[in-house]
């Protein structure tokens, strides 16, 4: 059960199908891995696995970057789970560390139309939030129940938003969720360029001069700043933060 099959290339290479009996061995005598299929035991009606081609949430065609194993939805500013995920990353402890706001609150406020991107967080007002009711479910999307935001929760949330405005630049940069820009790279970029404007105006050649910034990261940064929606969010964060 610990032998992973998360790589489409490997599944295709081994021609692994649903219902197959497979051979498993320990790679290096430690890590279990699937190494083959017992085709003699394969059902006659067996068919190769077909992957979905469109995002199940927003319908956008999935893409796969050259040299990468995963397919992903490129509609990162319009796909609801991605928008919510970005906000969850933004408020997380190692990013903006906004206490009083969790995934349930984000999901509820998104469903209410009050949050559409991370900049909207700084437009929230206490009087808007008090008594707002939304439905939450368990991790399997079941057992829905009503929840409302009480006064104490509103106070904690507003205090958390205000406190986040003092977060250092390197953590704000990490919070933006630029692909491949993790905590370490964000620190290196912040120390090298000093300001967000310097990063935004940097060329590919200037970006790769920064410590630990390779070609893939540099291109991802350029791509992020080339998106008008991201520029708009960044400008609103300047005002809100």
Helices and strands as residue ranges (DSSP letters): H 8-14, E 22-27, E 31-37, G 39-41, E 62-63, E 72-73, H 80-91, H 103-111, G 118-123, H 126-129, E 133-136, E 145-148, H 151-164, H 169-175, H 183-193, H 196-201, H 204-207, H 215-225, H 228-240
